[in-house]
Amino acid sequence: MPVNPILIFDFDGVIVDGLIEYWNSSREAFLNIHRPNDQSNYLAKDVPQSFRYIRPWVKNGWEMVLIAGEIFNPTSYLNSEGIKQFTNNYKNNCDKALKYWGWDSGHLQKSLDEVRQKSIDTDLEKWLSSHKAFPQIVQRLNTLKDESIDFGVLTTKNAFFTAKILDHLKLYPSFIYGYESGSKPEVLREISKKRTIKGFVEDRRATLETVLNIPELHSIPCYLASWGYLKPDDVIDLPSGIKLLETKNLTSPLANWI
């Protein structure tokens, strides 16, 4: 029996908007690690504007815990120099913040995963409801089968948590690869050996550019999700191999995306 071609989707920022959950879990993970004695400088439960602004730069979950710490610390580079200065050299500033706190990324990721697991164990419905599907995405994923196309999910989120949310949305991909499986380009390379990839939909331009620069993956159609967590200049001068996918075009046949 022939195997259908597959369309691969990122998860956070493409299928779901979980900004409230990202902040709640990152905030709690930070407080669990740091346990500040001084309660006068607390972290608000409402999502800070700085967190919203920085989210498009985030590649891995642990970075959100680090950012929560930087928002908490009144003398941090983020607070002293401002959001734009912080994001202008995002990776370097994250590295400096890790050294300041004496943390490593693995420990932060573990803390974040533990918070999410506790939320699932305590009140699964509340945790699930903090993730909202982007408009039209669920309908579109469910109609791909009418074009004899399967879909898969490739994310830097934990695969177990991703599966919980997808099940809640009644979405059943052919596979889910989380951060445990390796980098996205590595996973795409392995998938391409077994399946015909009809496209990769992602909201991080840098990830798509990395894919384009790998010879074995260069032929994969790359789509930048316009509804996702984009940086202000992400849509400017896109390389020829990356097409901006607008919500209004999402429901059209895949052949029309190109």
C-alpha positions, 0 to 999 in steps of 0.5 A: 500500500503506498504511503501518503506524502506528509506535511510537517507542522511546528506546534507552538506558534503554528498550531496552538497559542499557549502564551498564557501557559508558557508564562504561568509554567515558566514563572512557576518553574523559576520560583521553584528554582530560585525561591526568593526570600524578598517577596516585594519584587514578585512576578505578576501572574498576568503575562508581562509585555516584555515576555510577549515581545521576547517570545519570538526569539525563544527556541527552547522552553528552558529559555522562557524560565530564564527570561522569567528570572531576568524579568524578576531581577531588577538589575538584569540586563533586560530591565536595565537596558530594555527589551530591544537591547536584550533581543539585539544580541539574544543568544549572548545575553541568554548565555550571560544570564545563565552564568549570572544565575549559575544555571544550566539549560538542562536543569531549567528544562527539567524544572519546566517539564516538572511544572507542566506535569504537576499541572496535568496531574492536578487539573488537566482540563485547566492546563489544556484550556490554556492552549488555544488553537489558531483560527482555521488550523484544526479544520485545515489539518483535518481536511488534508486527508481529502488531498491524500496528505498526512501531517506530522508535528515537529516541535521543541516542546516535550512530545508527551505534553504536545500529544496531550494538547493535540488529543484535546484538539482532536488532532491525530498526526502520523507522528510527533517529534519533540525536543527529545528526538534532536534538532529539527533539521536532524529529524527532518533529514531522517523523515525525508529518508522514509517519506515525501515531505510536501512542506514544513510550516514553522514560525521561526524564520531562522529554523527555516533558513537553516533547513534551506542551507542543508543540501539534503533538505533544500528541496522541502517547501518551507512556509513561514506561518504569518499568524505565529510568533514572528519578530518585527522584521521576519517577513522582510526580504524572505529568501526564495525558498521560504514562502509567507503563509497567510491565514487566508490561504491556509484553507486553500488546496496545498497545490495553491500554497506554492 
